[in-house]
Structures are given as C-alpha cells and as structure tokens.
Amino acid sequence: MTLSDCWRKGEEYEWKEAQCDFGHTPPGEGCTCGIYTHHGTGELFHPARSPRSALQAVLPLETASGVILADGQIIPGQTGFRAQYAKVAAIFDPGLPALATPEEIAEHYRCDIITVDEYDAFCIKHDLRRLDWE
C-alpha cells in the first residue's frame, strides 16, 4: 500500500475516501487523483535485495507498508492501482528498527500485524481478492 495523504489523528480510521481538486469522483481517467497502491511484497524488508544504501540500512524506517482493502471505482496501473476508497487491513512487521513500531501503527489503524511471509495466508483467511494476481 502507498498512501501519501495518510489518515490523520482525530479522523475516522475506517474507510478513507479519495478527493480530487478538480471536482470529479476519484480516481479519474486522465487525472492523478485517487488512493495509490502498489502490488507485491518482493522487495519489502529484504536487505539483500533492497536498494537501500548502507547508511539507510542503519537508520530507522520512516514508512510503513501493509495490506489495504479497496472499494468504489478502481483504476488498474502497471505496478498497482488507484482507488476511490481504502481501508488498512494489516501492517507488515518489517523486523527492522522503525520510527513507529508495528504495534503503534496497528493500534492507530485498528488492524492486524503480519509478516511478509504471512501475506498470502492473510488474504486467503479473510477471503481477499488480490488484484496483483489478475
């Protein structure tokens, strides 16, 4: 999941609705609006395959990744999709130092904590249709 306009403290943490400055319902064709997501977990938290530099490897992670549920209008892209609505379903535990612990993030979003290796089982258990398989 990638979401640059995150849920803010004090907001409802269930479903986030995308907004567009141009007044149409996001995501729109020919527009950059919508909640962006990225498929796959291949490069997440694997230092040997990650493009992180040696300096970055000792710094705490500044981002979190996880599983989102998407609803409403969805526009597929090459590496993910844009959605009208999104909800955080799980946060990945990277097993690396981070600015916020997985427990803090999961409490904030009221969601599960899983490892990358548990991703497939999580999707099957919750009957989630993975758009990266389509």
N, C-alpha and C positions, 0 to 999 in steps of 0.2 A: 504494500500500500504506500502511496505517496500522497500527502495532503499538505500543501504549503499554508493553507488557511485553516489551522487546527481549531478544534473545539477550545474555547476559552473558559477559564474559571468562571463559574456562575451561570454558564449556559447549560442547557439541557444536553446531556451526553448521549442521548439515544441516536436518533437519525439526524444527520446533518444535511441540509438542503443547499445545493449549489445556487449561487446567484450570478447574474450577468449584468454588467453595467449598461448593456445595450437594450435591456428590457424584454428580451425573449426568454422562453423557458430553456434552461441549460440541460444538457450540453447542446450547442447548436452547430450545425454544419457550417463551415467557413468561419467559425469563431473559436476562440481558445478557452471558453468558459467550461465549467464542469469540475467535478472532483476527479483528479487524475489518480490512476492506479497503475502499477507495473506488475507484470506476470513473473512468476518463477521465484525460486529461492536459491538458485545455483551459486551465486556469488556472495550470498549473505553470510557473514561471520566466519568465513573460511580464510584465515590469514594467508595461507599458501597460494590461494587463487585470487585474493583480493588485490585491487590496485592501490591499496593504502600504502603510503611510504613508511619507512622505519620510524620516523618521528610521529606520524599519525597513529602507529600501532601502539605507542605507549600513552597516548592521550585518551581520555575517556570519550566514548561515543557521544555525539551530540544529536543523533537522530534515533528514532525507534522504527522498527518495521513490524508488520503483523498481517492479520487477515481481516479483510473488510467484507461486509455484506453490501451489495449494491442493488438499487431498485430504481424504478422510473425509467426514463429514457437513458439508454446506454449506447455509446458510440465506440466500436472497437478501433484499436490502433495497432501498430506493429509490435509494440512492446507492452501493451496494456490496453486500458480503455478509459473513457471519461463517463462519469455517471451523474445523474440528477440528484440522487440520494445515496448516502453511505453511512454505515454504522460499523464501529470497530467491534470485531468478534473475538479477536485474540491478539496478544502481543507476543512476539518472539523473544525468548530469553537468549541473548547472544552469548552468555557465558564470558563476557568481557566487561571491563570497567566502563561505566556509562554515567552521564550527568544525572540521570534518574534511574532507579532500579526498576526492573520489570514489575515488582510488586507495587511500587508507587504509581507506575503508569497504568497497570491493570485496575488498581483501585479507582484511579481518576476516570477511566473509561468504563468501569464496571464490566470487565471482560476477563477471559481466561488468559493464562500464560502457558505457552507451549514452546518446544524447541523446533528448530527447522526439521529435524528428523520425525517429529510428530505431526507435521503439516498434513500429509495425506490422510492419516488416521483421523485427525480432527475433522477434515472435510467430509469423510465418509460417515463418521459418527453423527454429525449434525446435518447430514443429507444436503451438503452444499455442492452446487454445480460449479465446477472450476472452469472459468472462461478461458484459461490458458490451455485447456485441453481441446478446445473447439477450433 
